[in-house]
């Protein structure tokens, strides 16, 4: 899955980022490497919460999982 991430530099150092496709998905890091690691965790946690809150699928519906 590819997601667009908006990275902002902090004036006092470090970075913070947001994922517009996932409302409420934000994180920060002192270095770009740390920011990327934190982004992976933030995205995984956000998707997990979204899945838990998802409406049940009707009996006649089919669910497909796809790797994008």
N, C-alpha and C positions, 0 to 999 in steps of 0.2 A: 504494500500500500504506500502510495506517495501522498504526503500532506505538505501543504504550503505553510511555512513557519515564518513569522515576522520577528526578527531579532532587533532588539534595541540596546544600544551601548549606554551604560550608566556613566554619569559624569564623574563619579568617585571611583570608577573601575568596575569591571565585571559586566555582565549582560543579563537581560531578561528577555523572555520570548513568549509569544502567544500563538495559538493555532486557531485561526479564524473558523475553520470548518468544525471545530469542537468547542462550542461555547463553554467558557470557564476553564479552559485548559491553558494554564500559564505556568512558567517556572523561571528559575534564575540560575546563574552559575558564575563563578569568579573567572573562569577561562572558557573558551569556546568548547574545549574537550569536555569540561564538566557540564556545560550547558547542554551539549548533545546527549550526554548520559542522563541528565535530569529530564530532558525532553522525552526520551524513550520511556522512562518511568511514568511521567505525567500523562502521556498519550495512552499507555497501557491501562493506567488507573481510570482515566476518563472513559475509555471504551468499555471497561469492565462495569463501571457504574451505569453507563447507558444501556448495556445489555441486561443488567439486573432490573432496570426500570422499564424495559420494553414490554409492550402489550403482548399477551399470549397470542399465538397463531391459531386461527380457526382450523377446525378439524379437516376441512376440505382443502386447505392451503398446503403448499409445499415450501420447505425451507431449503435453500441452497447455500453452501458456503463456497466462497471464491477467493482465491489469492489474486490480488491485483498488482 
